[in-house]
Amino acid sequence: MDGLGRRVLVAAFDGWNDAGEAASSAVAQLREGGAYESVFSVDPELYFDYQYTRPQIETDGEGARTLKWPEAALLRPTKTTRGGTQLWLLTGVEPARAWKAFAAEFIDIALREDITGFISMGSMMSDVPHTRPISVFAGSDSDYLRTALELERSTYEGPVGILSVLGHAADAAGIPSASLWASVPHYVAGHTPSPKATLALLDRLEDLTGAAVPRGDLATEAAAWEASIDAAAADDEEMTEYIRQLERTRDTWDSPEASGDAIAQEFERYLRRRGDGPTKPGRDDPRR
């Protein structure tokens, strides 16, 4: 917890980084469970492609129709906990252009506001079963943070999203950064949002920061989400068998007695059954 300090900026964005809406829903839960005010919002003209992320027309309580433009904003808590960790929020739509300038704007504000740590939250579709705990990869490029918080180091190389750009900008500015990535079962695309993944992200966020994180009704919603997928799978023999295969693979990886050779053998058998190559839960994904 000391590695990130007492004023931690938590970031999540709609879009490529947000499978099952798990990460954006996690920040929404934090916002709903606390009191926040906007510190800074970017000019949408500079960063968004309106053909990709269109403005929305809305009607307010008095019947007036207004346009709501896509946005990205940094929010600060209006209530402070003495001696505790403050969670600031950075959320919105992933920008379509000028990512370096976008990141620079927010990191400049973070420095001005004395932010001491940065955590990005994302979610990705993976070959994992919905019946097991959601895997959350917790990593950092900082040797100090990996030691202090027992984080991992990603070995992924390839395309990334705005979260990685912000994380690198934070590190370069002297704000230590970490990332949390939840693995959402890829076969549950029709069961979005994924509250079980959102809950897993918030649990891990609380572990890393020591802040009291509100969960609302997520536990109940997660149970209902899992039950709805169970019901769908019950009517599909092929899907049921596929889930069982994922469960066997996950249980092998998680078993305390599993050796590296045993895991490798089970993984190879799984690949032969599938005919293609899933990644280990929580590992090596482009969004990282």
N, C-alpha and C positions, 0 to 999 in steps of 0.2 A: 504493500500500500504506500509506503514512504517513497517508493521509486517514482510515482506519478505526482506526488505532492497533494495538496488539498484543494486545488482548483482545476478540475479535470474537464476538458472539452470532449463530449461524446458526439460522434458524427455518424449519420446514416442518410442515404439518399434513395429516392425512388429510382427505379430503372434497372440497369444491368447488374448492379450490386445487390439486388433485393429479391431473391427468389422466394416465392410464397409470401411476399410482403413482410417477412419476419423481422428484418432490421428496421425498416421504417415504422412498423407497428411497435417495436420496442421503444423507439424514441417518442412515439405518440403516447405510449403508456407513461413514460417519464413525465412528459409535458402535462398530461391529464392528472397525474398524481401529485403534481406540485404547482407552484405559482411561478410563472416566467414572464419576462418582458423582452421585447426585441431590442438588441443592441445595434445590429447592422443587417441590412438586406441589400443584395447586389441589384444593380440596374439590369432588369431582364433583357433589355435590348442588346446588351453586350454579349450575353452568354447562351441564350436559348434560341433554338430553331422552332418557330411557331408552327411550322408544318409538321414537326415531329411531336412537340409538346404544345398543344394548342391552348390559348386562353379559354376560360370557361365563363359563360354568362349565368348569372345567379339573380335570384329575386330575394330581397331582404324582407324583414317582418312587416315593413310598411308598404310593400308592393313595388318598391323601386328596383329596376333592373340595372345591374352593374357588371362590368367585366372584371374577372379575377385573372391576373397574369401569373404565369409560372414564376416561382421564386426560390431563393435559397437564403436562409437567414440564420444568424447567430443569436441565441437566446440566453439570458442569464437568470438565475433564480432570484426571486425578490425576497425570499426568506432565507436567513442564514442559520446554520446550526453551529453553535459555539464549539470550536475544536474539531468539528467534523469535516468531511469532504463535501465540497460543493460540486454538483454535476451541471455543467453548462452544456447547451445543446447546439448542434449545427446540423440543419436538416433542410430538405427541399428536393428539387429535381436535379438529377445529374446534368451538368451543362453540356451543350452540344459543341462548343468552341472555346478557344482561348483559355485552356485549362490552367496554364501557368499563371496567367493574370488572375484568374478566379481564385486559385489557391493563395496567391500572394496577398490578395485583398483580405481574405479571412485570417491568414497567419499574422498580418500586420495588426488586425484588431485583437487577435489573441494575445499578442505581445503587449499591446496597449493595456489590456485588461488583466495582465499578470497571470495568464493561464500557465499552469505548471506541468500539465500532462495532456496527452491527446490519445483518445481511443476511438478507432473506427470500428463500426459494426456492419457486417454484411452477411449475406446468406446465399447459398449456391445449391443447385440441384445435384444430387449425388446418388450413387447406388447404395442406399442404406434403407433398412426397414423402419416403417413407422411405429412398430411395436416395441422398439428399444429406445433407451434414452437418446435424445438428439445429441450428436457429436458436435462439439464446439472447438475449433482450432483457436488457440490463444498464442499469438506469436509477436515477435519484435525483432527488428534489426539491431537493437541496442544490446550490447553485451551486458551492460549494467542491469537493464530491466529484465533480461532473461534470467540472470542470477537472482535478482531481488524478488522477482515475482514467479519464478519457476515457469517461464514461458519457453516456447519453442522457436526455432529459426526456420522460416520457410526456405525451401530450395527451389521453388517455382521460378521458371523463366518463361516469359511470354507476355501477351497483351494484358493490360490492367485497366481498372476503372478509376474514377475520380478519387476514391478512398486512398488508393496507393499514392496518388499524386499529392494529396493533402498530407499523408503521413510522412512522405519524404520531405516535403516543404517544412513540416513541423520539426523534424529531426535537424534539418539544415539550419533552422532558426534557433536551435537549442532547447526546443520543447520535446522531451522524450515521448515517443509514440509507441503504441501497441495496437494490435488488431484482433478482433473476434469474428470468426466466421462459422455460422451454423450450417450444417449439412441437412438439406430438406430432401426427403424421398422424391425422386424424379417422377414417380408414377402417380403422385397425388396432385398433379397440376390443376385438376378440376376441383380440388378442395382447398382453395385459397380464400382467405389468408391461412397461415399455419401457426396457430397460437402456441403449439408445443415448441416450435423452434424459437418463437419470440420469448417464451418463458425461459428456455435454456440460455439464450443470450443475456437476459436480465440477471439470471442466477450467477453467471460467470462474471458479469459486470460488477455485481455486488462483491464477489470474491476478490476481484482485483483492486477495487477502490475503497472498500470498507464503508461505502455510503449505504444508507437505508434506501432500498429500491422498491417502489410500489409495484405490486403485481396485479391489483384489481381482481377481476374474475378470470384471469388467465388459466388458473389451474382447472376450473370447471370447463372453460372453453376448450382447453387442450384435451381433456377426457372425452368431450363430445366430438371433437375433430377425429380423434383416434377411433372412436366407436363408429363414426360415419364411414371411415375407410374400411373398417372390419366388415361392415354390412355390405359395402360394394364388392369387396373381395370374396365374400361368401357366395356370391352368385357367379363367380368367374373362376373356374378350376385352374386355368392357366396362371392367372394372377396370384391365386392362393399358393400355388407351388413356387412361383417366382419369389414371393415374400418369404416362404420357408427357406429357400436357398440363401436369400439375403440374411435371414436370421442366423443360419448356421455359420455363415462367413463372419458375421459380426461377433457371434459368441466365441468363435475361435480366436479372433483378434483380441477380445476382451478377457479371455480366461487367463488367470494368473499363472497357470502351469504351461501356457503355450510358449514353445520355443520359437526362435526365428525360423528354423527349418519347417516346423509344423505349420506356421502361418504361411510360409511360402508355398508349401504343398497344397494347402487348402485354397490359396489364392489361385494357383495354377489350375486346380480342378474347376474352380468357379469360372475362370476364363474360358476353359474348354466347353463348359456347359453353355455359356453365353455366346461364345464366338466373337467377343470383342473385349475391350479392356477397361473396366471401371477403375476409378481411383480409390485408394483407401479413404474411408470416411474422414473428411476434414482436411484432406491434403491436396496439394498441387492443382489448384484451380485458377483459371485466368483472372478471376476477380481479385485475387490476392496480389 
